[in-house]
Amino acid sequence: MVVPPVMKTALWAAALRARSANDPQSLVADPFAIRLIGEDGLAEGLAYEQKHGAGIHMLRRTRLFDDLILRIIGERSVGTVLYRIAHVDRNRFSECFELESAGARRT
């Protein structure tokens, strides 16, 4: 599987989520991650983890954003949240959007 460099971090995060899905003590529980990336994506993401490490930090950050998004959904009765993150490893820049029937509203 050839993965463009810009996608490797996302694949890495999804692979960590998939690997953690069946671990009751994991920081994240995402039973859909493996369906998203498939076995090839899992292998590629875990190979990236083996080469670069720091998976626990990725899982901590993932848990932080999961909790934030779930809190927003609960507080605002939002049906859909679109989450866009750009150059996280370089800029730490992120945005959350609520999608409403009248259009998207930045939060």
Secondary structure, DSSP 8 states (H G I E B T S, - for coil): ----GGGHHHHHHHHHHHHHTT-TTSS---TTHHHHHHHHHHHHHHHHHHHH--HHHHHHHHHHHHHHHHHHHHHHT-S-EEEEEESHHHH-EEEEEEEETTEEEE-
